[in-house]
Amino acid sequence: MLDVNEIEVIHFERMFFGMKNFDLAVIKKDFTTFTRINSIPIENAEEIKGYFNEIGIIYLESQASFKWDLILNQIKEDFDGWLE
């Protein structure tokens, strides 16, 4: 179970016309861990986005899936540089 208080940002992946499903990457505030939820029916996307808007969590979209373990390792190595 995910605690919304631990979420920094949500990333919708594989979001493009014609897809039946998308993935969701949940990046936690510690910037070292994430949770991926795969194959969510596209019909649920707007409802999920609305929920995150309501509770004030930022979300992003992309057509590609990211390698979050590598990205988060880079952030962890130089957090101040990443913020710039």
Phi and psi restraints in degrees (value plus and minus 20) as a CYANA .aco file:
   2 LEU   PHI    -119.8   -79.8
   2 LEU   PSI     116.6   156.6
   3 ASP   PHI    -117.3   -77.3
   3 ASP   PSI      98.7   138.7
   4 VAL   PHI     -81.6   -41.6
   4 VAL   PSI     -42.4    -2.4
   5 ASN   PHI     -90.5   -50.5
   5 ASN   PSI     -34.7     5.3
   6 GLU   PHI    -116.5   -76.5
   6 GLU   PSI     -23.0    17.0
   7 ILE   PHI    -110.0   -70.0
   7 ILE   PSI     108.9   148.9
   8 GLU   PHI    -112.0   -72.0
   8 GLU   PSI     -69.0   -29.0
   9 VAL   PHI    -173.7  -133.7
   9 VAL   PSI     133.4   173.4
  10 ILE   PHI    -134.0   -94.0
  10 ILE   PSI     118.6   158.6
  11 HIS   PHI    -143.9  -103.9
  11 HIS   PSI      95.6   135.6
  12 PHE   PHI    -103.4   -63.4
  12 PHE   PSI     103.8   143.8
  13 GLU   PHI    -136.9   -96.9
  13 GLU   PSI     134.7   174.7
  14 ARG   PHI      40.3    80.3
  14 ARG   PSI      23.5    63.5
  15 MET   PHI    -119.7   -79.7
  15 MET   PSI      74.6   114.6
  16 PHE   PHI    -173.0  -133.0
  16 PHE   PSI     139.9   179.9
  17 PHE   PHI     -74.4   -34.4
  17 PHE   PSI     113.6   153.6
  18 GLY   PHI      76.2   116.2
  18 GLY   PSI     -32.4     7.6
  19 MET   PHI     -97.0   -57.0
  19 MET   PSI     122.9   162.9
  20 LYS   PHI    -112.8   -72.8
  20 LYS   PSI     -43.0    -3.0
  21 ASN   PHI    -156.3  -116.3
  21 ASN   PSI     138.7   178.7
  22 PHE   PHI    -157.1  -117.1
  22 PHE   PSI     147.6   187.6
  23 ASP   PHI    -133.3   -93.3
  23 ASP   PSI     137.6   177.6
  24 LEU   PHI    -149.3  -109.3
  24 LEU   PSI     104.2   144.2
  25 ALA   PHI    -125.7   -85.7
  25 ALA   PSI     105.8   145.8
  26 VAL   PHI    -126.1   -86.1
  26 VAL   PSI      89.4   129.4
  27 ILE   PHI    -113.9   -73.9
  27 ILE   PSI     104.4   144.4
  28 LYS   PHI    -105.6   -65.6
  28 LYS   PSI     139.7   179.7
  29 LYS   PHI     -81.2   -41.2
  29 LYS   PSI     -42.1    -2.1
  30 ASP   PHI     -96.1   -56.1
  30 ASP   PSI     -28.1    11.9
  31 PHE   PHI      35.0    75.0
  31 PHE   PSI       1.8    41.8
  32 THR   PHI    -140.8  -100.8
  32 THR   PSI     -36.8     3.2
  33 THR   PHI    -149.0  -109.0
  33 THR   PSI     133.7   173.7
  34 PHE   PHI    -168.5  -128.5
  34 PHE   PSI     141.9   181.9
  35 THR   PHI    -147.0  -107.0
  35 THR   PSI     115.6   155.6
  36 ARG   PHI    -132.1   -92.1
  36 ARG   PSI     113.0   153.0
  37 ILE   PHI    -134.6   -94.6
  37 ILE   PSI      99.1   139.1
  38 ASN   PHI    -120.2   -80.2
  38 ASN   PSI     132.7   172.7
  39 SER   PHI      37.0    77.0
  39 SER   PSI      32.8    72.8
  40 ILE   PHI    -105.6   -65.6
  40 ILE   PSI     110.8   150.8
  41 PRO   PHI     -78.5   -38.5
  41 PRO   PSI     114.6   154.6
  42 ILE   PHI     -78.8   -38.8
  42 ILE   PSI     -45.6    -5.6
  43 GLU   PHI     -81.5   -41.5
  43 GLU   PSI     -41.3    -1.3
  44 ASN   PHI    -110.5   -70.5
  44 ASN   PSI     -25.9    14.1
  45 ALA   PHI     -80.2   -40.2
  45 ALA   PSI     -69.0   -29.0
  46 GLU   PHI     -86.0   -46.0
  46 GLU   PSI     -57.5   -17.5
  47 GLU   PHI     -85.4   -45.4
  47 GLU   PSI     -61.8   -21.8
  48 ILE   PHI     -86.0   -46.0
  48 ILE   PSI     -64.0   -24.0
  49 LYS   PHI     -79.9   -39.9
  49 LYS   PSI     -62.6   -22.6
  50 GLY   PHI     -80.8   -40.8
  50 GLY   PSI     -60.8   -20.8
  51 TYR   PHI     -82.0   -42.0
  51 TYR   PSI     -67.0   -27.0
  52 PHE   PHI     -85.5   -45.5
  52 PHE   PSI     -55.7   -15.7
  53 ASN   PHI     -80.8   -40.8
  53 ASN   PSI     -65.1   -25.1
  54 GLU   PHI     -80.4   -40.4
  54 GLU   PSI     -58.7   -18.7
  55 ILE   PHI    -114.8   -74.8
  55 ILE   PSI     -17.4    22.6
  56 GLY   PHI      58.8    98.8
  56 GLY   PSI       9.4    49.4
  57 ILE   PHI    -123.0   -83.0
  57 ILE   PSI     108.8   148.8
  58 ILE   PHI     -90.8   -50.8
  58 ILE   PSI     120.0   160.0
  59 TYR   PHI    -152.8  -112.8
  59 TYR   PSI     133.0   173.0
  60 LEU   PHI    -147.1  -107.1
  60 LEU   PSI     142.0   182.0
  61 GLU   PHI    -151.2  -111.2
  61 GLU   PSI     129.2   169.2
  62 SER   PHI    -172.1  -132.1
  62 SER   PSI     143.0   183.0
  63 GLN   PHI    -102.4   -62.4
  63 GLN   PSI     -41.3    -1.3
  64 ALA   PHI    -123.3   -83.3
  64 ALA   PSI     140.3   180.3
  65 SER   PHI    -112.9   -72.9
  65 SER   PSI     118.9   158.9
  66 PHE   PHI    -120.1   -80.1
  66 PHE   PSI     136.4   176.4
  67 LYS   PHI    -112.3   -72.3
  67 LYS   PSI      63.8   103.8
  68 TRP   PHI     -84.3   -44.3
  68 TRP   PSI     -50.4   -10.4
  69 ASP   PHI     -82.0   -42.0
  69 ASP   PSI     -60.8   -20.8
  70 LEU   PHI     -90.2   -50.2
  70 LEU   PSI     -63.3   -23.3
  71 ILE   PHI     -81.7   -41.7
  71 ILE   PSI     -65.9   -25.9
  72 LEU   PHI     -87.5   -47.5
  72 LEU   PSI     -51.9   -11.9
  73 ASN   PHI     -84.7   -44.7
  73 ASN   PSI     -60.7   -20.7
  74 GLN   PHI     -84.4   -44.4
  74 GLN   PSI     -61.5   -21.5
  75 ILE   PHI     -82.9   -42.9
  75 ILE   PSI     -64.6   -24.6
  76 LYS   PHI     -82.3   -42.3
  76 LYS   PSI     -57.5   -17.5
  77 GLU   PHI     -86.4   -46.4
  77 GLU   PSI     -54.4   -14.4
  78 ASP   PHI    -166.5  -126.5
  78 ASP   PSI      51.0    91.0
  79 PHE   PHI     -81.4   -41.4
  79 PHE   PSI     -64.2   -24.2
  80 ASP   PHI     -83.5   -43.5
  80 ASP   PSI     -61.9   -21.9
  81 GLY   PHI     -84.2   -44.2
  81 GLY   PSI     -58.3   -18.3
  82 TRP   PHI     -85.4   -45.4
  82 TRP   PSI     -58.3   -18.3
  83 LEU   PHI     -83.8   -43.8
  83 LEU   PSI     -54.8   -14.8
